[in-house]
Structures are given as C-alpha cells and as structure tokens.
C-alpha cells in the first residue's frame, strides 16, 4: 500500500498513463503497419484511392482471391534470392562481432588498466573517429579498393565495418573494465595468476554482461549499416539492407516495392527475437556501465 | 617462512618521490606494521613487496633471493586488500580454493586445505554463499581465508580493517593477531590507525612523506618518539607539543613554565608530554591558564588549554568540574617531558 506522501495525484497518473499509451502507439505504429501491409498487394498498401484499402485489402482480394497474400515474401526470398543477402548479412555480422569483440575486450582491458597518459589520448581519438559519419571514410576507401581489386568482397566490408565499429567497442568495453576494481586483478595475480590468466579467469566472468551488451551493439551497427555495404559490395554480394534499398530503387516494375516491404519485415524480425533473448544481459550490462560499482 | 629485507628501496614517478630510500630488515615470523598518514608511501612500499609496483631503485630480498624482477605470482606471498578483492562469481569455498587451483596444488589436497582455512576464519556457515550475500566482516574473513589457505612466505595486509565498523574492527583485529601467532608467518601490515599498529605489531615503522620516521616496538615508539611527527601521530590523544624557549634548565612558553630540565640544550625547543602523565593541581602548577574546553570521555575528563598556537590537553578524573574560561593549573614534572628541537623536529636526548 502506498502512503499518502508517495501517492501521485490522479490527474498526474492519468496524464502519465495516456502519454505512455500514445507514445507506445506512435512508436509501434510503423512496425505494425508495415507488418500488416506486407501481406497485401502494392495497389492496397500504396493505395491512391483510399488508405483504408491497406487495412482491408480490397485489391488484394480482387487480385489474389484472399485478403492476405504471401506474394511479396515469395518474390523477395525466392525470385530475387533474398536468402543470399540474409546469408551475407549473417557472415558479415558474425565476423564483425567476433573481430571487434576480441580486439575490444583485449584493448579495452589494456587501456582500462594502463597508467600511461597516452591511453587517454588514444580513447579520445577513438571517440573522434566514432563521431565521423561512416560515409566520409568510405569515399576514401573506394579508389584503393578498386586499384587493389578488393572492391565488392564480403571480407573487405568486414574489415571496414570493424574499423568503424572498433572505436565504439573499445570505448564501451574500456568503461566497463574501468568499473571493475583493480584489486580484483591484483588479488588474482598475487594468488598465482599471470596477467592473462587474471583476465581470463577472474575479469571475463565478471564482464559477461558488458561483453554481451557491447557485442549486441556492434552486431546492430553491422546489421543496420547502409553507407558502407551499399558502396563497397557488388550486386551478388549484397547484404540485406542495400538489397532492400535496391528493391525500392527500381520502382518501374510492379511488385518490387512489395518485395522491399516484405524484406523489411524479414530483416526486422530477427532483431526482435535477439533483443528479447538478451534483454536481461543488456539491462544489467547497461546499468553496470552507468553506475560506478 | 622467511626474512624480508628492503635495501635502499626508492619509488619515483617522474619527479614525484613516493618512497625515499627505504631500508628495513624484517625478521622471520615478525609482525611488522607500516604506519603513517595517507599518501606517506606505506601502501606503495607494500605493493612493491607484492610486485604490483615496480621498484625504481634498490633491492627487495625475500628469503635469500632478490625478487625485484619476479612477477607477483612467483614471489610466494599472499595479500589481503582493503576492498577485499573477492571474486564475485565464485562461492566462499571456491574463492578460498582459487589460489590452490591456479597454483596447481594436487586436487586431492584442496578440500582439506580449504576446510582448514574455513575453520580458522569461522566461515563454515557461509561456505556456499557468494560474496554479495555476505556482510563486510564476513567478506573480510573470506579474504583472510584466501590468504592463509596455502602457506606463503609472507602475508601482506593493506588496511584490511578500514572498511569495517568500529566494533567489528576490534574483534577482527584480535582474530588477525591470533591467526598470525598460530601460523607464524612473517607479516607486513599497512594501516593509518595507530591503535591497530600498537595492538598488533611486534615492530612499527612510522612513515611520513615517503621516509621512515622511526622503527621500533610499540612501547619504544610510544615512550621515546624520535621526532615531533611521531609524537603527534602516536597515542590517543596525541602527545601535547608546546613551543617555547629553554634556558638553564627552565622551559618557558605562553602559559607554561617547567623547571628542572637538563641544562645542556638551549634555544627554541618544543616541549612534549602525554595527556595521561600530567595532572590537575590547585596551586603551583607548571601550566596556569584559562581553560579552553572540558570534554567528558566516560572514564575520564579531558581538560584543554590554548597555549600559544597549540591546544594542550590532559586527562583528569571524571568528577572534575570547571567552567570554560576559569584559570586551571596543571602539574607537568620535568620527568614526563620530552624535548624536541623546534627547527628540525628531532628529539633531544635527555
């Protein structure tokens, strides 16, 4: 039972609740609209006559005989081979996360424990590079990549994405490590560990939430990247995001826009699953970074 | 079990001197306390012994080998940290077992050794809990247990009691003393609390600004402080120090005049005496001045004067009453006085 002192006046409560409900609707609406619309034909989802067609699927019924159609998905996944893009995205994400987490944990730990002054400048530069728009780096890469025949391959993109991601992972993991008291490594070292054993047996078990959170952010950066992947990948090596963009870019053909819509839904679904799955670690990771332990 | 020697040990960071020419010979089985205010270099000295900090100059000799270039793990020491440094993901049992595991002690011996340490630190009831579920005192005991589980040559303890409340500090202090005398392991203990130093130590090293001020038994340090720093650091309350002039065996300062001192030294002298050695008298006292304050301590009362710049206190019986501002006299016989050179702060031998 809440006491009189902590209870809020009813008007405030109503306002807070209604604000939350409105905010939730505004935030969820685009996703729900897209999900619903992805099972319609283009004439409905982009209806010029009546927006309600997208809800009720009048043209979908006329064209296919049912109010829902999987034509957009079939077109994207089978006809346009969107599964290839999904596979490419998986490859890029796995490698980007692996490489940037490996370098990030080792480097972040070293920087967090370093007593040298350059560690600070190093991190400051890292932050500056992180602040740069990725496209500014990509334009510089293009010429050498063409010259050395590196353009268009997945591994080139992995390298560039790692380069763009690394400052962020380094910075984030560094602040996680900073929150782990130095006494912990030192007692491990006195107890008989080498520096590396202390890192592996004592620090990493404590660091898991931080590593997972950083890994997830790094995954999202790679997964959602458009600037780098669209500039550096050849058509057959495209990942999901530039592929979706290319569906949208060829509006002459009917149905391609619907491919894009279904592909967007396909690309978003794994993210939901992922965030749900890791939510506990993310929450504890985020607070672990925020609050001084 | 070993002797620990520090020879001309220095620690510098750039131009900042952390520890200045530290020389010390710690006997086997000795309980040595490094005492000093924060920033005096005592923790740095300990961390150099542990190998957590590099030695700029000099040698640290453990047993018969110079350990300067050895990693902490190869020095065969164990250490208790101020913040305990327990592994949060391991249970109490596993925390204590950790040094055995990483040092590749044969597995079949683990349980016996861990249980012995758990018994000695009375942690039987908490064996399977994690550090987060323990109180401060219990965590402290886990840290102790982890230090004693194997037989290191030297124990290092870095202010192990400073995070405990006053009551627990007293009981844990007794426990540490008892453990050390049972285990007979050379121990170096760092603290800024002079009572801990007095109660625990075989010998105390008083440090200030990176330099050793005095080395001696607690009694030596209490009875014969080597300089005004030690005099003002040891004892509760600390020794009273009054500046004045000594001429022909008579010390004169503001509101104080002591006769019958040695006639040898003269000039600017700081006179020291302990609060518990002096007493309140009705007439003929060496101090005669208006009282500054009276504090009831329970078992005694503390009378304070302001003489020159210094506050001077003495202890008297608990029934004593006087008003602030009354002129109160105290007898300071020459026999309880310590003389220090005002300029250098060094003790003048009587």
HADDOCK unambig.tbl for C-alpha pairs under 7 A between the chains (distance, minus, plus):
assign (segid A and resid 183 and name CA) (segid B and resid 81 and name CA) 6.86 0.50 0.50
assign (segid A and resid 183 and name CA) (segid B and resid 85 and name CA) 5.05 0.50 0.50
assign (segid A and resid 184 and name CA) (segid B and resid 85 and name CA) 4.61 0.50 0.50
assign (segid A and resid 184 and name CA) (segid B and resid 86 and name CA) 6.72 0.50 0.50
assign (segid A and resid 184 and name CA) (segid B and resid 87 and name CA) 6.95 0.50 0.50
assign (segid A and resid 187 and name CA) (segid B and resid 85 and name CA) 5.98 0.50 0.50
assign (segid A and resid 189 and name CA) (segid B and resid 72 and name CA) 6.03 0.50 0.50
assign (segid A and resid 189 and name CA) (segid B and resid 73 and name CA) 5.73 0.50 0.50
assign (segid A and resid 190 and name CA) (segid B and resid 72 and name CA) 5.20 0.50 0.50
assign (segid A and resid 190 and name CA) (segid B and resid 73 and name CA) 5.16 0.50 0.50
assign (segid A and resid 190 and name CA) (segid B and resid 77 and name CA) 6.83 0.50 0.50
assign (segid A and resid 190 and name CA) (segid B and resid 78 and name CA) 6.02 0.50 0.50
assign (segid A and resid 190 and name CA) (segid B and resid 79 and name CA) 6.72 0.50 0.50
assign (segid A and resid 191 and name CA) (segid B and resid 73 and name CA) 6.38 0.50 0.50
assign (segid A and resid 191 and name CA) (segid B and resid 78 and name CA) 6.51 0.50 0.50
assign (segid A and resid 191 and name CA) (segid B and resid 99 and name CA) 4.78 0.50 0.50
assign (segid A and resid 192 and name CA) (segid B and resid 73 and name CA) 4.16 0.50 0.50
assign (segid A and resid 192 and name CA) (segid B and resid 99 and name CA) 6.14 0.50 0.50
assign (segid A and resid 192 and name CA) (segid B and resid 102 and name CA) 5.85 0.50 0.50
assign (segid A and resid 192 and name CA) (segid B and resid 103 and name CA) 5.75 0.50 0.50
assign (segid A and resid 193 and name CA) (segid B and resid 73 and name CA) 6.09 0.50 0.50
assign (segid A and resid 193 and name CA) (segid B and resid 102 and name CA) 6.32 0.50 0.50
assign (segid A and resid 194 and name CA) (segid B and resid 73 and name CA) 6.96 0.50 0.50
assign (segid A and resid 202 and name CA) (segid B and resid 87 and name CA) 6.70 0.50 0.50
assign (segid A and resid 205 and name CA) (segid B and resid 89 and name CA) 6.94 0.50 0.50
assign (segid A and resid 206 and name CA) (segid B and resid 89 and name CA) 6.63 0.50 0.50
